[in-house]
Amino acid sequence: MNEKILVTYATRTGSTAEVAQAIGDTLSASGAHVDVLPMQNVQDLSAYRAVIAGSAIRKSQWLPEAMRFVEKFRADLGRKPFATFTVCITLAMSNTEQYRGVVAKWIAPVRELVTPVSEGLFAGHLDFSKLPLNWDTFLLRVTVALGIFPRNDRRDWNAIRAWATNTQTLL
Ligand SMILES: Cc1cc2nc3c(=O)[nH]c(=O)nc-3n(C[C@H](O)[C@H](O)[C@H](O)COP(=O)(O)O)c2cc1C
């Protein structure tokens, strides 16, 4: 039986990829065999005994390719331990705790397809240096200017690693 764990991710500006790598490194450090791959590079799950899939949030949703991944592999994922993680900027707001339930609802479409054993919800990074200037990013700049969303990198690496360690016991 294969003992590898897949950590796979969908990202636009890279912050979710780095979260995936931190999760993979945490699992590897405790002896697991782990692949960390972008979702578009995953064609087959048969090599993996468990899957952790994560996406950045845009407009209160997982990225389309992340949803397609779960839809495509729904049957396989239902037969393996499956965990999700989500990276967004809402969880970087000062009053984070009141928004965790809101963010958890954004992942309901994933949960309807496959039931995860664990769901990581993490603050991300609004990196305007990697974003084009368009209406959506203009609105985001306004929310930052108003002090609603923070501009800097708000990923909490200790929380990410702690979640990975805890999730490993469930896989
Ligand atoms: C166009 C756009 C829309 C976004 N929409 C949301 C949103 O609805 N809710 C939220 O919490 N974060 C939102 N974000 C913030 C991203 O989820 C956050 O910056 C995340 O770290 C990006 O991950 P990535 O670097 O892996 O692409 C949005 C970011 C962009 C650029």
The ligand as a Gaussian input file, in Angstrom:
#p B3LYP/6-31G(d) Opt

LIG

0 1
 C       -9.363000      39.744000      -6.936000
 C       -9.239000      39.203000      -5.534000
 C      -10.375000      38.819000      -4.849000
 C      -10.282000      38.359000      -3.517000
 N      -11.420000      38.017000      -2.871000
 C      -11.331000      37.679000      -1.545000
 C      -12.515000      37.413000      -0.800000
 O      -13.646000      37.426000      -1.315000
 N      -12.387000      37.119000       0.517000
 C      -11.169000      37.079000       1.140000
 O      -11.113000      36.838000       2.342000
 N      -10.017000      37.279000       0.442000
 C      -10.072000      37.591000      -0.873000
 N       -8.940000      37.839000      -1.578000
 C       -7.636000      37.727000      -0.884000
 C       -6.888000      36.440000      -1.237000
 O       -7.636000      35.295000      -0.891000
 C       -5.543000      36.444000      -0.455000
 O       -4.783000      37.547000      -0.879000
 C       -4.781000      35.153000      -0.662000
 O       -3.655000      35.144000       0.213000
 C       -4.311000      35.007000      -2.105000
 O       -3.743000      33.733000      -2.266000
 P       -2.723000      33.401000      -3.450000
 O       -1.505000      34.295000      -3.245000
 O       -2.411000      31.971000      -3.250000
 O       -3.406000      33.687000      -4.751000
 C       -9.008000      38.276000      -2.901000
 C       -7.864000      38.644000      -3.604000
 C       -7.966000      39.103000      -4.914000
 C       -6.723000      39.528000      -5.634000

